[in-house]
Amino acid sequence: MQIKKRPLGLSGLEITTVGFGAWAIGGGGWTYGWGPQDDKESEDTMRRAIELGVNWIDTAAVYGLGHSEEVVGRFVRSLPASQRPFVFTKCGLIWNEQNRMEEPKRVLKPESIRAECEASLRRLGVERIDLYQFHWPDETGTPVEDSWAEMLRLIEEGKVRLGGVSNFDVGLLDRCAAVRHVDSLQPPFSLIRREVAAQQIPWCEVHKTGVICYSPMQSGLLTDRFSAERVTRMADDDWRRRSPEFNPPNLNRNLALRDALKPIAQRHGTSVSSIAIAWTLSWPGVTAAIVGARSPEQVDGWIGAGNLELGPADLDEIARAIERTGAGTGPSTPNLEVAGHRDVA
């Protein structure tokens, strides 16, 4: 299967419009875990995604407190070099080994970034990280210019190929760009969380910074089978139990929006998940979407989104559903007249 590719900003890297998100495969037993996960099933799930054409995996040091990187590393090393996907990971969240459920600290001190990079290289078993990203803005008082200068040093030393940020606002993006071009931004973006469409995505479009959005299915809410009853069956340590989007009244609005996508999915002969993902890919400036899965069957449910194009009538129908249900916040309709990205394959 050939999935469309788009250039990641000015980096020279061409990535498939959907990539595999490795958050959930970190397993449970930490603050933002998704409950227990079998490592072999995780590897089978990634294998399915790569077999179907996905050419990148996104993980982070904090996912499973190092475990996700280890699983991704084992899987990538099991493949012939010619078949290996690009590996993206993140730093800047420091956890407490003595209390796995404690909220990680947001630290972007240069020495911490370097130590985290070395640890990620070991866990992944690679010589160079294809895209290294700051996970969240620093909370220690470290100037972002100092943090970004350390990223530049890691790139110059060959430990990192490209540098990106996640969850940054326009002010922080401007400050980073004054030091060195920002290769990518990873923001939360979905039909429910639309805020970044107002400022961050347009900034990236203007500055030729790639955008790989996370949680386009809103962590499972915007999928065909999700239900309020399913929330009650989630593992006790599943972070979604605590999320306002997974509890009333937001849950009711979100599921009403999900239901409004069903006729559109039927017209396109695809899943609700694919419609939700394709909607994020319709926005000018968005390069690709990170999509998680915990089984090969889940990959099959969303892989079609990579090649799915929503027309103006689809987008108008979705905008009306957003207004009618009152789900989420932020702009609801992409301006297709300023589309700056071009599919290359």
C-alpha positions as CSV (number, residue, x, y, z in Angstrom):
1,M,0.0,0.0,0.0
2,Q,1.3,3.4,-0.9
3,I,0.4,6.2,1.5
4,K,0.7,9.8,0.4
5,K,3.8,11.6,1.7
6,R,4.4,15.3,2.4
7,P,7.6,17.1,3.1
8,L,8.3,17.9,6.8
9,G,8.9,21.6,6.5
10,L,12.2,22.4,5.0
11,S,13.9,19.3,6.5
12,G,14.1,17.3,3.3
13,L,12.3,14.4,5.0
14,E,9.2,13.1,3.3
15,I,6.9,11.4,5.7
16,T,3.6,9.5,5.3
17,T,0.5,11.5,6.2
18,V,-0.2,9.1,9.0
19,G,2.5,7.8,11.4
20,F,2.4,5.3,14.2
21,G,2.0,6.8,17.7
22,A,3.7,4.7,20.5
23,W,2.2,6.3,23.6
24,A,-0.2,3.5,24.5
25,I,2.4,0.7,24.0
26,G,4.4,2.1,26.9
27,G,1.9,0.2,29.0
28,G,0.4,1.1,32.4
29,G,1.7,1.8,35.9
30,W,2.6,5.5,35.3
31,T,0.7,8.8,35.4
32,Y,-0.4,8.9,31.8
33,G,-0.6,5.2,31.0
34,W,-3.3,3.5,29.1
35,G,-3.5,0.4,31.2
36,P,-1.7,-3.0,30.6
37,Q,-0.3,-3.7,27.1
38,D,1.4,-6.8,25.8
39,D,4.8,-6.1,24.2
40,K,4.5,-8.8,21.5
41,E,1.1,-7.4,20.4
42,S,2.7,-3.9,20.3
43,E,5.4,-5.2,18.0
44,D,2.8,-7.0,15.8
45,T,0.8,-3.7,15.7
46,M,3.8,-1.7,14.6
47,R,4.7,-4.4,12.0
48,R,1.2,-4.1,10.6
49,A,1.5,-0.3,10.3
50,I,4.9,-0.6,8.5
51,E,3.6,-3.3,6.2
52,L,0.7,-1.1,5.2
53,G,3.1,1.8,4.2
54,V,3.6,3.9,7.3
55,N,7.2,5.2,7.3
56,W,7.6,6.8,10.8
57,I,7.0,6.0,14.5
58,D,6.6,8.6,17.2
59,T,7.5,7.8,20.8
60,A,8.8,9.6,23.8
61,A,11.1,8.8,26.7
62,V,8.3,9.3,29.2
63,Y,5.9,6.8,27.6
64,G,5.9,3.9,30.0
65,L,8.9,5.7,31.6
66,G,11.3,4.4,29.0
67,H,9.4,1.2,28.1
68,S,7.9,2.5,24.8
69,E,11.3,3.4,23.5
70,E,12.6,0.0,24.4
71,V,9.8,-1.7,22.6
72,V,10.1,0.5,19.5
73,G,13.9,0.0,19.5
74,R,13.5,-3.8,19.6
75,F,11.0,-3.7,16.8
76,V,13.0,-1.4,14.5
77,R,16.2,-3.4,15.0
78,S,14.3,-6.6,14.0
79,L,13.7,-5.1,10.5
80,P,16.2,-5.1,7.6
81,A,17.8,-1.7,7.4
82,S,16.0,-0.9,4.1
83,Q,12.6,-1.4,5.8
84,R,13.2,0.6,9.0
85,P,10.9,3.6,9.6
86,F,12.1,6.9,10.8
87,V,12.0,7.2,14.6
88,F,10.9,10.3,16.3
89,T,11.1,10.8,20.1
90,K,10.9,13.5,22.8
91,C,12.6,14.8,25.9
92,G,11.9,17.2,28.7
93,L,9.6,15.2,31.1
94,I,11.6,13.9,34.0
95,W,9.9,11.2,36.1
96,N,10.5,10.0,39.7
97,E,11.8,6.4,39.7
98,Q,10.6,5.9,43.3
99,N,7.0,7.1,42.4
100,R,5.9,6.1,38.9
101,M,2.5,7.8,39.4
102,E,4.0,11.2,40.3
103,E,3.5,13.9,37.7
104,P,6.7,14.2,35.6
105,K,8.6,17.5,35.8
106,R,9.0,19.7,32.7
107,V,12.7,20.3,32.5
108,L,14.6,21.7,29.4
109,K,18.0,22.4,31.0
110,P,20.7,21.8,28.5
111,E,22.5,19.2,30.6
112,S,19.2,17.4,31.1
113,I,18.4,17.4,27.4
114,R,21.8,15.9,26.6
115,A,21.5,13.2,29.3
116,E,18.0,12.3,28.0
117,C,19.2,12.1,24.5
118,E,21.9,9.7,25.4
119,A,19.4,7.5,27.3
120,S,17.0,7.5,24.4
121,L,19.7,6.5,22.0
122,R,20.5,3.6,24.3
123,R,16.9,2.4,24.7
124,L,16.2,2.8,21.0
125,G,19.5,1.2,20.0
126,V,20.1,3.7,17.2
127,E,23.1,6.0,16.4
128,R,20.9,9.0,15.5
129,I,17.4,10.1,16.4
130,D,15.6,11.2,13.2
131,L,13.5,13.9,14.9
132,Y,14.1,14.9,18.5
133,Q,11.4,17.1,20.2
134,F,10.9,19.1,23.3
135,H,7.8,17.5,24.8
136,W,6.5,20.5,26.8
137,P,7.7,24.0,27.7
138,D,10.2,24.2,30.5
139,E,9.0,25.0,34.1
140,T,12.4,25.4,35.7
141,G,13.1,29.0,34.4
142,T,15.6,27.8,31.8
143,P,15.5,30.3,28.8
144,V,14.2,28.4,25.7
145,E,17.1,29.9,23.7
146,D,19.5,27.9,25.9
147,S,17.4,24.8,25.5
148,W,17.2,25.2,21.7
149,A,20.9,25.9,21.4
150,E,21.6,22.5,23.0
151,M,19.3,20.9,20.4
152,L,21.5,22.6,17.8
153,R,24.6,21.1,19.3
154,L,23.1,17.6,19.3
155,I,22.3,18.0,15.6
156,E,25.8,19.3,14.8
157,E,27.3,16.3,16.7
158,G,25.2,13.8,14.6
159,K,23.2,12.5,17.5
160,V,20.0,14.1,16.2
161,R,19.0,14.6,12.6
162,L,16.1,17.2,13.0
163,G,14.9,19.3,15.9
164,G,11.3,20.0,16.8
165,V,9.0,21.0,19.7
166,S,5.7,19.9,21.0
167,N,2.9,21.9,22.8
168,F,4.7,25.2,22.2
169,D,2.9,28.5,21.7
170,V,3.7,31.1,19.0
171,G,5.9,33.1,21.4
172,L,8.1,30.2,22.2
173,L,8.2,29.2,18.5
174,D,9.4,32.7,17.6
175,R,12.2,32.6,20.2
176,C,13.4,29.2,19.0
177,A,13.3,30.3,15.3
178,A,15.6,33.2,16.2
179,V,18.3,30.6,17.2
180,R,17.7,28.0,14.5
181,H,14.8,27.0,12.2
182,V,12.2,24.8,13.9
183,D,11.8,21.6,11.8
184,S,8.5,20.6,13.3
185,L,5.8,21.4,15.8
186,Q,3.7,18.6,17.4
187,P,0.5,20.1,18.8
188,P,-2.7,18.4,20.0
189,F,-5.2,18.7,17.1
190,S,-8.5,17.0,16.6
191,L,-12.2,17.8,15.8
192,I,-12.5,18.3,19.6
193,R,-9.3,20.2,20.3
194,R,-9.0,22.7,17.6
195,E,-7.4,25.7,19.3
196,V,-4.0,25.4,17.5
197,A,-5.7,26.1,14.2
198,A,-6.0,29.7,15.2
199,Q,-2.3,30.5,15.7
200,Q,0.2,27.7,15.8
201,I,-0.7,26.0,12.6
202,P,-0.8,29.2,10.5
203,W,2.6,30.2,12.1
204,C,4.1,26.9,10.9
205,E,2.6,27.4,7.5
206,V,4.3,30.8,7.1
207,H,7.6,29.7,8.6
208,K,7.8,26.4,6.7
209,T,7.8,24.4,9.9
210,G,6.3,20.9,9.6
211,V,3.2,20.0,11.8
212,I,2.6,16.5,13.0
213,C,-0.5,16.6,15.1
214,Y,-1.2,14.2,18.0
215,S,-4.4,12.7,19.2
216,P,-6.4,13.3,16.0
217,M,-8.9,10.7,17.2
218,Q,-9.0,12.4,20.6
219,S,-7.4,9.4,22.3
220,G,-10.1,7.0,21.0
221,L,-13.2,9.2,21.4
222,L,-13.6,9.7,17.7
223,T,-13.7,6.0,16.8
224,D,-16.6,3.9,15.6
225,R,-17.0,1.7,18.7
226,F,-16.3,4.1,21.5
227,S,-19.1,4.5,24.1
228,A,-19.8,5.9,27.5
229,E,-20.0,2.3,28.8
230,R,-16.4,1.7,27.6
231,V,-15.1,4.4,29.9
232,T,-16.3,2.4,32.9
233,R,-14.3,-0.6,31.7
234,M,-11.0,1.2,31.4
235,A,-8.2,0.2,33.7
236,D,-7.9,2.0,36.9
237,D,-4.6,3.6,35.8
238,D,-5.9,4.7,32.4
239,W,-5.4,8.4,32.3
240,R,-8.5,8.9,30.3
241,R,-10.7,8.2,33.3
242,R,-9.6,11.6,34.7
243,S,-9.9,13.5,31.5
244,P,-12.8,16.0,31.2
245,E,-13.4,15.0,27.6
246,F,-14.2,11.4,28.8
247,N,-16.7,12.5,31.4
248,P,-20.0,14.3,31.2
249,P,-21.0,16.8,30.0
250,N,-18.1,16.9,27.5
251,L,-18.4,13.1,26.8
252,N,-22.0,13.5,25.6
253,R,-21.2,16.3,23.2
254,N,-18.1,14.5,21.9
255,L,-20.0,11.3,21.2
256,A,-22.7,13.3,19.4
257,L,-20.1,14.8,17.2
258,R,-18.6,11.3,16.5
259,D,-22.1,10.1,15.6
260,A,-22.4,13.0,13.1
261,L,-19.4,11.6,11.2
262,K,-21.0,8.2,10.5
263,P,-23.0,9.3,7.4
264,I,-19.8,10.9,5.9
265,A,-17.8,7.7,6.7
266,Q,-20.5,5.6,4.9
267,R,-20.4,7.8,1.8
268,H,-16.6,7.4,1.6
269,G,-16.8,3.7,2.4
270,T,-14.5,4.2,5.4
271,S,-14.4,4.4,9.2
272,V,-15.3,7.3,11.5
273,S,-11.7,7.2,12.7
274,S,-10.4,7.8,9.2
275,I,-12.8,10.8,8.7
276,A,-11.6,12.3,12.0
277,I,-7.9,11.9,11.0
278,A,-8.5,13.1,7.4
279,W,-10.1,16.2,8.8
280,T,-6.9,17.2,10.5
281,L,-5.0,16.5,7.3
282,S,-7.3,18.9,5.4
283,W,-5.8,21.9,7.2
284,P,-3.2,23.9,5.3
285,G,0.1,23.6,7.2
286,V,-0.6,20.2,8.7
287,T,2.0,17.7,7.4
288,A,0.8,14.5,9.1
289,A,-1.1,12.9,12.0
290,I,0.2,10.6,14.7
291,V,-2.2,7.8,15.2
292,G,-2.0,5.3,18.0
293,A,-3.0,1.6,18.0
294,R,-2.8,-1.3,20.4
295,S,-3.6,-4.1,18.0
296,P,-3.1,-4.7,14.2
297,E,-6.9,-4.5,13.8
298,Q,-6.9,-1.0,15.1
299,V,-4.3,0.0,12.5
300,D,-6.6,-1.5,9.8
301,G,-9.3,0.8,11.1
302,W,-7.5,4.1,10.4
303,I,-4.9,3.4,7.8
304,G,-7.2,4.6,5.0
305,A,-7.1,8.1,6.4
306,G,-3.6,8.6,4.8
307,N,-5.1,8.7,1.3
308,L,-8.6,10.1,2.1
309,E,-9.5,13.5,0.8
310,L,-12.5,15.3,2.2
311,G,-14.3,17.6,-0.1
312,P,-15.8,21.1,0.7
313,A,-19.3,19.5,1.2
314,D,-17.8,17.1,3.8
315,L,-16.0,19.9,5.6
316,D,-19.1,22.0,5.7
317,E,-21.1,19.2,7.1
318,I,-18.5,18.6,9.8
319,A,-18.5,22.3,10.6
320,R,-22.2,22.3,11.1
321,A,-22.0,19.2,13.3
322,I,-19.4,20.9,15.5
323,E,-21.7,23.9,15.9
324,R,-24.8,21.8,16.5
325,T,-23.2,19.6,19.2
326,G,-21.1,22.3,20.8
327,A,-18.2,19.8,21.1
328,G,-14.7,21.2,21.7
329,T,-13.3,24.7,21.0
330,G,-11.4,26.4,18.2
331,P,-11.8,27.1,14.4
332,S,-14.0,24.6,12.7
333,T,-13.3,24.9,8.9
334,P,-9.9,24.9,7.1
335,N,-9.3,27.6,4.5
336,L,-8.5,25.4,1.5
337,E,-7.7,28.5,-0.6
338,V,-4.4,28.9,1.2
339,A,-3.3,25.3,1.1
340,G,0.4,25.3,1.3
341,H,1.3,21.6,1.5
342,R,1.4,19.3,-1.4
343,D,1.3,15.6,-1.4
344,V,4.3,14.1,-3.0
345,A,3.4,10.5,-3.4
